[in-house]
């Protein structure tokens, strides 16, 4: 082989090597781009997985709360039925205020609150009659010094009318029920030890120095009867 032929063979080999190098470089660039794409996709998948994990945790918390709600609702139908029975019994007790309930008790139905500021004279007198009956039949006979503090002119004081209205109604609620339970006993104690003294003091204070009370106390009193004399037919003592 001559030197020229050897030179041509070497040049051809170098050309082939250069071509292979270019192809290898192109493959490296392409693979590097593929790697970057794969890496970016893997990062996206990791973010999606983290988000899905967060949503799953939230769903788990929601399921736990729903389970707790379901546990709390367990037996609710029985409670509602029991409450309905109690309401039905209360409705039966309220049907007739003065009627017998079949067990020896008295049914009570609360009266509508009087609108003292707009009653006609006849309506006002009827409302006062109801309070007057309670005062004379229940309040004065049963509550001693507290009842004695009621001003004699209470019928002419709107505040006293308001107080006696709720006082008498609350007394009826507490003492005319056919049955008495622990809550009723506690309410009776509260009524007598806290509400009643405060109401009595409020009504007494309302009439201090009023013109009605002054007129009442200034009325002449009848003289007490003297000792029985011969033939006068009177008796001694009050």
HELIX and SHEET records of a PDB file:
HELIX    1   1 UNK A    3  UNK A   73  1                                  71    
HELIX    2   2 UNK A   76  UNK A   93  1                                  18    
HELIX    3   3 UNK A  116  UNK A  118  5                                   3    
HELIX    4   4 UNK A  121  UNK A  134  1                                  14    
HELIX    5   5 UNK A  135  UNK A  139  3                                   5    
HELIX    6   6 UNK A  140  UNK A  142  1                                   3    
HELIX    7   7 UNK A  144  UNK A  148  1                                   5    
HELIX    8   8 UNK A  154  UNK A  156  5                                   3    
HELIX    9   9 UNK A  158  UNK A  175  1                                  18    
HELIX   10  10 UNK A  182  UNK A  190  1                                   9    
HELIX   11  11 UNK A  191  UNK A  195  3                                   5    
HELIX   12  12 UNK A  196  UNK A  206  1                                  11    
HELIX   13  13 UNK A  211  UNK A  218  1                                   8    
END                                                                             
